[in-house]
Amino acid sequence: MHFFFPDSMDQVSPYFNFITEEHPQHRIRQRDDVYAHETLSKVPYDGLLISKPVVDGLADRSGNYTEDQKRRIYREGAHKFFRANYKKRNLQIMGDCGAFTYADQQEPPYSVDEVINFYEGLNLDFGVSMDHIIFDYLSDAQIKKGAVLQEDWVYRQELTISIASQFIKTVKKQKCAFTPLAVAHGWDPESYKSAVNQLQKIGYKKIAFGGMVPLRTTDVLDVLRECSTVKRSSTEFHLLGLTRLDKIAEFASLGVTSIDSTSPFRQSFMDEDDNYHTNKLNYVAIKVPQTNANPALVRRIKSGEVDQGKAMELEAKCLDALRKFDAGRRSIKYVLNLLREYELVYAKEGINRSATYERTLEEAPWKKCNCGICMEVGIEVMIFRGSERNKRRGFHNLSVFRHKLSKIF
């Protein structure tokens, strides 16, 4: 099972000073900052997934790349840009068109030639044909509520298949170096099967499944089982944005050979509870918001609701106490009391994370981890505060996800 990590220029600075919260004066992000595969002791994925809108943007919105970064990735190619051969790790890079970014439009925003030029221009290994996502699914529950097939769903499926046909013909005519994939979209198992059947007849041996992230796992399995009945022996399935580790072995038995997801990474700073993963349990990261950078706290200070001096004092005391606890010089009770005092300043009324923080501190999972990051920065990885800590925790989660995946296969 190959795992691709969708890129959004996620890097950390190896020279970031956690005490002063400062980067080196002459830091150049592309040169100095590192990706997950460069900072972890074991590479957490088989490849990267990069989307055209992330790099180039759309007509009405910019991408995640600066103009300098765009020029560099086109000049150097994606492999060199991402240092994909770091320590001979030879990561593969897949490209897609980021269908979620233009889902509200009547038609996809790019031409087939523009998409191919993007994939060829970046020297990618795989290129996904442009698709138009279908968000709705006719589950039994939805049908009971009166949901019916919509003309727009049929239109989007037919348009996706039509573009895929033109895409593979052009790829073959131009003798492109990347391997083409198409995306199957549908609204029930039968419609997905129809899409897979048509895409195989067009000539695709790698087919991705789109629009399945919101689906229940039972619905995903129903779709894969139905599609496996028409799957050719040479065809491989890819799940876009979907992992579901507890069912990944069953997915594989139905033809899935690769997946991609940002979920383990994003949970480090988007989830309320499961911020730090381990092979058995997940933990809550300890929030110590920045007085001068946390938007909610800044608003409360400006409104006069919170005294800035007191907030800054408690913030500094919490960080100092956590570091001294990590060194064995402060008790859990002492740290929890400070964290609670600061929480009463910045958090909404009724929130009390003391019990979950106590569990995190008592079990100290970062002390038992050898991912590379935890050994280097210690308790800093467990502090919910700014991108340098949060992304490192996300990288750690990727390493745990990879370990769990490797135990299945």
Backbone torsions as a table, in degrees:
resi	resn	phi	psi	omega
1	MET	NA	118.1	-179.8
2	HIS	-93.6	134.9	-178.8
3	PHE	-114.0	122.8	177.2
4	PHE	-107.7	136.5	179.2
5	PHE	-103.7	118.3	178.9
6	PRO	-66.4	126.8	-175.9
7	ASP	-89.4	139.7	168.8
8	SER	-136.5	40.1	-177.8
9	MET	59.2	48.7	-179.4
10	ASP	-90.6	109.0	179.4
11	GLN	-137.6	163.5	172.5
12	VAL	-129.0	156.4	-180.0
13	SER	-93.9	119.5	179.5
14	PRO	-69.1	-12.8	-177.6
15	TYR	-107.3	10.7	179.3
16	PHE	-63.9	133.5	-179.6
17	ASN	-95.1	109.1	-175.9
18	PHE	-70.5	-23.5	-179.5
19	ILE	-76.7	-48.2	-178.8
20	THR	-90.3	-9.3	-177.5
21	GLU	60.9	37.1	-175.7
22	GLU	-125.9	149.7	171.1
23	HIS	-92.5	159.3	175.0
24	PRO	-58.4	149.1	-174.7
25	GLN	-59.8	-38.6	-174.5
26	HIS	-104.2	27.6	-179.9
27	ARG	-63.1	132.6	170.5
28	ILE	-118.8	114.7	-168.9
29	ARG	-54.9	-52.4	-175.6
30	GLN	-63.0	-33.5	-178.9
31	ARG	-82.3	-41.1	-169.0
32	ASP	-98.0	-36.7	-176.8
33	ASP	-74.2	158.2	-173.7
34	VAL	-125.1	152.6	177.1
35	TYR	-89.3	170.7	-179.0
36	ALA	-58.1	-38.9	-177.1
37	HIS	-72.9	-10.1	177.8
38	GLU	-97.6	-22.5	-174.2
39	THR	-105.2	-21.0	178.0
40	LEU	-85.3	151.6	-178.1
41	SER	-68.4	-28.3	175.3
42	LYS	-128.7	137.9	-178.0
43	VAL	-62.5	130.1	-172.9
44	PRO	-89.7	-2.6	-178.3
45	TYR	-150.7	163.9	179.3
46	ASP	-88.1	-19.2	-178.4
47	GLY	-172.0	178.7	179.1
48	LEU	-115.0	150.9	173.8
49	LEU	-115.0	123.9	-178.4
50	ILE	-122.3	133.9	-175.8
51	SER	-105.0	140.7	-179.9
52	LYS	-57.6	-44.3	178.6
53	PRO	-63.0	-28.9	178.5
54	VAL	-65.9	-37.8	-178.9
55	VAL	-84.4	-54.0	-171.3
56	ASP	-94.6	-18.6	-175.2
57	GLY	76.2	-174.4	176.2
58	LEU	-121.5	176.4	-176.4
59	ALA	-59.7	-34.8	-175.0
60	ASP	-105.3	5.6	179.7
61	ARG	-157.3	150.1	-178.8
62	SER	-87.3	161.9	177.8
63	GLY	-87.4	-168.2	-179.3
64	ASN	-87.3	-8.8	-176.1
65	TYR	-97.1	141.1	171.8
66	THR	-74.8	168.0	178.3
67	GLU	-61.1	-39.0	178.1
68	ASP	-63.3	-41.7	179.8
69	GLN	-66.9	-39.4	177.1
70	LYS	-61.6	-46.5	179.6
71	ARG	-61.5	-39.0	-177.7
72	ARG	-68.2	-43.7	-176.7
73	ILE	-68.4	-34.0	176.0
74	TYR	-72.2	-33.5	-179.2
75	ARG	-74.1	-43.7	-174.2
76	GLU	-90.7	-25.9	-170.4
77	GLY	89.8	155.1	-173.6
78	ALA	-65.2	-36.0	-176.7
79	HIS	-63.8	-43.8	179.5
80	LYS	-72.7	-39.5	-179.3
81	PHE	-58.5	-44.3	-178.7
82	PHE	-89.6	1.8	-176.8
83	ARG	50.6	49.2	-173.5
84	ALA	-68.6	-16.1	178.4
85	ASN	-100.2	19.2	180.0
86	TYR	-55.8	125.8	-177.5
87	LYS	51.8	36.6	176.4
88	LYS	59.7	35.3	-178.7
89	ARG	-82.4	-20.1	170.6
90	ASN	49.8	58.4	177.9
91	LEU	-72.8	143.2	174.7
92	GLN	-91.4	154.0	-178.2
93	ILE	-128.0	126.7	-179.9
94	MET	-109.7	144.4	177.4
95	GLY	-118.6	145.4	172.2
96	ASP	-140.1	-175.2	-174.4
97	CYS	-107.8	7.7	175.3
98	GLY	56.2	60.6	-173.3
99	ALA	-57.2	-27.9	179.1
100	PHE	-62.1	-29.7	-174.7
101	THR	-72.9	-22.0	-179.9
102	TYR	-124.7	22.8	-176.5
103	ALA	-61.4	-25.5	-177.5
104	ASP	-84.1	-3.1	-179.1
105	GLN	-90.7	158.0	-179.1
106	GLN	-68.7	-35.5	-179.8
107	GLU	-138.1	154.4	174.9
108	PRO	-59.3	150.9	-170.0
109	PRO	-86.6	-7.7	-174.7
110	TYR	-112.7	158.1	170.8
111	SER	-89.3	162.8	178.2
112	VAL	-59.9	-40.7	179.9
113	ASP	-63.5	-39.2	178.8
114	GLU	-63.1	-41.0	-179.9
115	VAL	-65.9	-46.5	179.7
116	ILE	-62.7	-41.0	178.4
117	ASN	-62.1	-34.9	177.0
118	PHE	-65.0	-48.6	-178.7
119	TYR	-65.4	-44.0	179.8
120	GLU	-70.3	-38.8	-178.8
121	GLY	-63.3	-29.7	179.7
122	LEU	-98.5	1.4	178.5
123	ASN	56.6	50.4	-178.1
124	LEU	-79.9	159.6	179.6
125	ASP	-86.1	-34.2	-179.7
126	PHE	-133.7	145.5	177.2
127	GLY	-134.7	126.6	-177.6
128	VAL	-93.8	128.8	177.6
129	SER	-60.0	145.7	-179.1
130	MET	-62.8	135.7	-177.7
131	ASP	-129.6	169.5	177.8
132	HIS	-128.5	112.4	-167.0
133	ILE	-71.1	144.4	172.5
134	ILE	-111.0	117.1	-174.6
135	PHE	-84.2	-26.7	-172.7
136	ASP	-89.2	153.7	179.2
137	TYR	-142.8	131.6	-177.5
138	LEU	-87.8	73.8	174.3
139	SER	-73.2	167.1	178.6
140	ASP	-58.0	-39.2	-179.2
141	ALA	-65.4	-40.3	-179.8
142	GLN	-68.5	-38.6	178.6
143	ILE	-63.9	-40.4	177.8
144	LYS	-62.1	-29.3	178.5
145	LYS	-81.1	-3.8	177.3
146	GLY	102.8	7.2	179.6
147	ALA	-66.8	140.3	179.6
148	VAL	-134.8	161.9	178.7
149	LEU	-60.6	135.3	179.6
150	GLN	-106.4	144.9	179.5
151	GLU	-58.3	-35.6	-178.1
152	ASP	-63.5	-32.3	179.2
153	TRP	-66.1	-44.7	179.0
154	VAL	-62.6	-43.5	179.2
155	TYR	-58.6	-45.6	-178.0
156	ARG	-67.2	-38.0	178.1
157	GLN	-66.1	-47.2	-178.6
158	GLU	-64.5	-38.9	178.5
159	LEU	-65.1	-42.0	178.6
160	THR	-60.4	-42.6	179.8
161	ILE	-69.5	-39.0	178.2
162	SER	-62.7	-44.2	178.2
163	ILE	-64.2	-40.2	179.4
164	ALA	-61.4	-37.7	178.4
165	SER	-64.1	-46.5	178.5
166	GLN	-65.5	-37.5	-177.8
167	PHE	-62.3	-50.8	-175.9
168	ILE	-69.2	-32.7	176.4
169	LYS	-63.7	-43.3	-179.8
170	THR	-68.7	-39.5	178.0
171	VAL	-59.2	-44.1	-179.9
172	LYS	-69.7	-40.7	-179.4
173	LYS	-63.0	-41.4	-178.6
174	GLN	-85.7	-3.0	-179.4
175	LYS	52.9	51.2	-178.5
176	CYS	-66.2	151.4	-176.0
177	ALA	-81.5	-21.9	-177.1
178	PHE	-85.3	157.3	176.6
179	THR	-87.4	125.5	-177.6
180	PRO	-82.2	142.3	171.4
181	LEU	-122.6	151.8	172.1
182	ALA	-118.9	163.9	-178.8
183	VAL	-113.6	128.9	174.5
184	ALA	-92.5	126.4	174.9
185	HIS	-121.1	152.0	178.8
186	GLY	-167.9	-176.4	-178.8
187	TRP	-129.1	-0.7	174.1
188	ASP	-164.7	170.3	-177.5
189	PRO	-54.9	-40.7	-178.3
190	GLU	-64.1	-41.8	-178.9
191	SER	-69.5	-36.2	174.6
192	TYR	-64.3	-41.4	178.9
193	LYS	-61.9	-41.2	178.6
194	SER	-61.1	-42.4	179.3
195	ALA	-64.1	-44.9	179.2
196	VAL	-60.5	-43.8	-179.8
197	ASN	-59.8	-45.9	-179.1
198	GLN	-66.1	-41.1	-178.6
199	LEU	-66.9	-35.5	175.6
200	GLN	-65.0	-41.1	179.3
201	LYS	-64.9	-33.1	177.6
202	ILE	-67.1	-28.8	177.8
203	GLY	129.2	7.0	-177.8
204	TYR	-82.9	135.4	175.2
205	LYS	-108.7	-9.2	174.6
206	LYS	-126.0	121.5	-176.5
207	ILE	-128.3	125.2	177.5
208	ALA	-95.1	152.1	177.0
209	PHE	-107.2	122.2	-178.8
210	GLY	-107.6	162.2	176.4
211	GLY	72.3	15.9	-173.8
212	MET	-101.4	-5.1	-177.7
213	VAL	-56.6	-43.2	-178.8
214	PRO	-75.9	-10.5	-173.0
215	LEU	-73.1	149.7	171.7
216	ARG	-67.1	152.3	-178.8
217	THR	-59.0	-36.3	178.6
218	THR	-62.4	-37.2	178.2
219	ASP	-69.0	-40.5	177.4
220	VAL	-59.2	-44.7	179.9
221	LEU	-65.8	-38.6	177.4
222	ASP	-59.9	-42.9	179.4
223	VAL	-64.1	-47.8	-177.7
224	LEU	-64.9	-39.0	178.6
225	ARG	-62.8	-43.6	179.9
226	GLU	-65.3	-42.0	-178.7
227	CYS	-70.7	-28.2	179.6
228	SER	-65.6	-20.0	-179.8
229	THR	-72.4	-20.3	178.5
230	VAL	-114.0	-1.8	-177.7
231	LYS	-67.3	129.9	176.0
232	ARG	-79.0	157.6	-176.8
233	SER	-62.7	-26.9	-178.5
234	SER	-89.5	-5.2	-176.7
235	THR	-85.8	139.0	177.0
236	GLU	-120.2	140.4	-179.7
237	PHE	-103.4	145.3	174.8
238	HIS	-126.8	137.1	177.4
239	LEU	-101.5	116.9	-178.9
240	LEU	-81.5	118.5	175.2
241	GLY	71.5	20.5	-170.6
242	LEU	-135.1	134.6	177.0
243	THR	-124.4	-68.2	-178.6
244	ARG	53.1	67.9	-173.9
245	LEU	-53.6	-34.2	-177.0
246	ASP	-66.5	-17.1	179.6
247	LYS	-120.2	10.7	-172.9
248	ILE	-64.9	-33.3	178.5
249	ALA	-66.2	-38.5	177.6
250	GLU	-68.9	-37.8	174.7
251	PHE	-57.6	-44.1	-178.4
252	ALA	-63.1	-38.4	-179.8
253	SER	-65.5	-18.5	-179.1
254	LEU	-102.2	11.8	172.1
255	GLY	109.8	-1.3	-179.6
256	VAL	-77.9	124.2	179.9
257	THR	-115.4	-9.5	179.4
258	SER	-154.2	154.2	-178.6
259	ILE	-141.7	164.1	170.2
260	ASP	-145.6	149.2	178.7
261	SER	-170.8	147.9	171.2
262	THR	-101.2	-0.1	-171.0
263	SER	-53.1	-51.0	-179.2
264	PRO	-59.4	-36.9	-179.9
265	PHE	-69.3	-49.3	-174.7
266	ARG	-69.1	-27.7	179.4
267	GLN	-62.9	-21.3	-178.9
268	SER	-63.9	-27.1	-178.9
269	PHE	-132.8	-3.0	-179.9
270	MET	-105.6	-24.1	-176.3
271	ASP	-87.2	145.4	179.7
272	GLU	-75.3	-27.9	-172.9
273	ASP	-123.6	-48.0	-171.7
274	ASP	-91.3	71.5	-176.1
275	ASN	-89.8	-34.9	-176.3
276	TYR	-120.8	118.4	-174.5
277	HIS	-97.2	148.5	168.2
278	THR	-133.1	176.9	-177.5
279	ASN	-65.4	-23.2	-177.5
280	LYS	-115.3	-42.8	-173.6
281	LEU	-131.4	161.3	173.8
282	ASN	-114.5	155.0	-174.6
283	TYR	-130.8	157.0	175.2
284	VAL	-85.5	129.1	174.2
285	ALA	-74.6	153.1	-173.7
286	ILE	-92.2	117.0	-175.5
287	LYS	-81.7	123.4	171.7
288	VAL	-134.2	79.5	-173.8
289	PRO	-63.3	150.2	179.0
290	GLN	-78.1	124.5	-176.9
291	THR	-59.2	-36.1	-176.0
292	ASN	-99.8	6.4	-175.9
293	ALA	-135.4	-17.3	178.9
294	ASN	-78.9	115.3	-172.6
295	PRO	-54.6	-45.3	-177.9
296	ALA	-64.6	-41.8	-179.0
297	LEU	-69.8	-39.5	177.9
298	VAL	-60.2	-41.9	178.7
299	ARG	-62.4	-40.8	-178.8
300	ARG	-69.0	-33.8	177.3
301	ILE	-68.4	-45.0	-179.4
302	LYS	-64.0	-32.6	-179.7
303	SER	-77.9	-10.1	-178.6
304	GLY	88.2	1.4	-178.7
305	GLU	-70.9	-30.5	-178.2
306	VAL	-124.1	135.7	176.5
307	ASP	-78.3	117.8	-175.0
308	GLN	-60.7	-42.1	-179.2
309	GLY	-61.4	-43.4	179.2
310	LYS	-66.2	-41.2	179.6
311	ALA	-62.2	-44.1	-179.7
312	MET	-64.7	-38.2	179.3
313	GLU	-65.2	-44.9	179.7
314	LEU	-67.7	-37.9	177.2
315	GLU	-57.6	-49.9	-179.1
316	ALA	-64.0	-39.1	-179.8
317	LYS	-66.1	-39.6	179.4
318	CYS	-63.2	-46.2	-179.6
319	LEU	-63.1	-43.5	179.0
320	ASP	-63.1	-42.4	-179.0
321	ALA	-65.7	-40.5	179.3
322	LEU	-63.6	-41.3	179.9
323	ARG	-68.1	-38.8	178.5
324	LYS	-70.9	-32.7	174.0
325	PHE	-62.9	-43.3	179.9
326	ASP	-60.7	-30.3	179.6
327	ALA	-90.7	3.6	178.0
328	GLY	81.4	21.3	-174.5
329	ARG	-113.4	5.2	175.7
330	ARG	-142.0	147.1	180.0
331	SER	-83.2	160.0	177.0
332	ILE	-62.0	-41.4	-178.9
333	LYS	-60.1	-42.8	-179.9
334	TYR	-61.7	-45.3	-178.9
335	VAL	-65.8	-44.5	-178.7
336	LEU	-61.7	-38.4	179.2
337	ASN	-62.9	-41.6	178.4
338	LEU	-67.7	-43.4	179.7
339	LEU	-61.3	-39.9	179.7
340	ARG	-67.6	-39.5	179.5
341	GLU	-62.3	-40.5	179.0
342	TYR	-72.9	-35.9	179.4
343	GLU	-61.6	-36.4	177.8
344	LEU	-65.8	-20.3	178.8
345	VAL	-84.2	-44.5	-171.5
346	TYR	-101.2	-23.7	-171.5
347	ALA	-89.7	162.6	176.3
348	LYS	-68.6	154.2	-179.4
349	GLU	-60.6	134.8	178.5
350	GLY	98.2	-13.5	-179.8
351	ILE	-83.8	129.5	176.9
352	ASN	-146.9	106.6	-177.0
353	ARG	-99.1	14.1	-173.9
354	SER	-56.5	-42.0	-177.1
355	ALA	-65.5	-42.8	-179.8
356	THR	-72.0	-34.2	175.7
357	TYR	-65.7	-38.8	179.5
358	GLU	-60.9	-42.9	178.0
359	ARG	-61.3	-44.6	179.7
360	THR	-60.2	-45.8	-177.0
361	LEU	-71.3	-40.0	-179.7
362	GLU	-62.5	-42.6	-175.3
363	GLU	-88.5	-20.0	174.5
364	ALA	39.7	60.3	-174.0
365	PRO	-63.0	-26.1	-179.4
366	TRP	-64.4	-24.9	-179.9
367	LYS	-73.8	-17.7	-177.7
368	LYS	-101.9	1.8	-173.1
369	CYS	-99.5	138.3	178.3
370	ASN	-117.1	31.7	-178.2
371	CYS	-67.4	-18.2	-177.6
372	GLY	113.0	-46.3	179.7
373	ILE	-72.8	-49.4	-177.6
374	CYS	-62.5	-37.2	178.9
375	MET	-67.0	-31.6	-175.9
376	GLU	-82.5	-44.5	-171.8
377	VAL	-108.7	-5.8	175.7
378	GLY	61.3	-135.0	-173.3
379	ILE	-66.4	-15.8	178.8
380	GLU	-56.5	-32.4	-178.5
381	VAL	-67.7	-21.4	-177.3
382	MET	-94.0	-3.6	-178.6
383	ILE	-91.6	122.6	-179.5
384	PHE	-82.4	98.6	-170.2
385	ARG	-173.7	104.1	173.9
386	GLY	72.6	159.8	-172.0
387	SER	-68.6	-31.0	-177.9
388	GLU	-64.2	-37.0	176.7
389	ARG	-82.1	-44.9	-175.3
390	ASN	-64.3	-40.0	179.0
391	LYS	-69.6	-37.0	176.6
392	ARG	-61.7	-40.5	177.3
393	ARG	-65.4	-37.0	176.2
394	GLY	-63.9	-40.7	176.7
395	PHE	-63.0	-42.5	176.2
396	HIS	-57.0	-44.9	179.8
397	ASN	-60.5	-37.0	177.0
398	LEU	-61.8	-39.6	-180.0
399	SER	-66.2	-36.9	177.6
400	VAL	-67.8	-43.2	178.4
401	PHE	-58.8	-44.4	-179.3
402	ARG	-62.8	-39.8	179.1
403	HIS	-63.7	-42.6	177.9
404	LYS	-63.6	-40.1	179.1
405	LEU	-64.4	-41.8	-177.8
406	SER	-67.4	-25.9	178.0
407	LYS	-74.9	-23.8	179.1
408	ILE	-79.8	-39.4	-177.3
409	PHE	-113.2	NA	NA
